[in-house]
Amino acid sequence: MKTLILLLTLLYSLSSFGQGDKKSLLKFDGYYETNCYTEIGDDEGSQDYLRFYSNGKVINVGTDCEGTTSELKDWFNINAEQVGKGDYEIKGRRIFFSTKSKTGIVKYKGRIKKDGEVKLKWKSLINGSRGHDIYKFIALTGLT
């Protein structure tokens, strides 16, 4: 019986070896932002933000490019009504999630790159549009 318990303990240890906390691939003390992009006829441009939480939650919002990340600090959090909210899943370096806001759902899938950037493809179930973006991490202090 002791041998069986020892064998099961060893097998469990080996199965989790190297797995680590996959969520540690993400950073939680700031936001991930895209570059500013403009479309024809758009004077302001827009960019998107993501914020990941260690409990598996994610939020997103799109803003005009004139705003700054520090201006988001007051309201860009899991309790804000105007953000999309969802749960993310990580498999290796692959990441999957959907966010739901008042206007509808956007699905994301992509990779967490070795340099920490998050490269995502997305599809809006609101209007059917699709795209891809690279999100770079911006560290911030005093987040709620």
C-alpha positions, 0 to 999 in steps of 0.5 A: 500500500505504501508503494502504491501511495508513493507511486501515485505521489511520484506520478502526480509530481511528474505530471505537474512538473514544468506546468507552473502557473500559466497565468504568470505569462501575463502581467496584472499590474497594468494594461495591454494596449494596441497602437493607435489606428485611424480609418479614413475620415477618422481624425482622432483614431482609436486604440484598444485596451485589455486588463487581465486579472490573476483570477482568470477575468479579463476586461476590454475597452476601446478609446480615442487615441487622445486619452492616456493610460493614466486617465483610464485608472479611475474607471477601467476596472472589473466593476465598470459598466462600460467595459467588456468582461470575460474569462480567459484561458491559457494553454501553453502560450495560447490564450482564448477569451470572449468579452461581453459588453452592453453592445454584444460579444467579441471573441479573441484568440492568440498567443502570448509572445516571449517578449510579453506582447499579446498577439490576438485575432478577434471577431465581433459578434456585434457587427461581424468585423474581424481583425488582429492586433498586438497588445503591448504591456504598460505598467501602472501603479495604484490600480483598483 
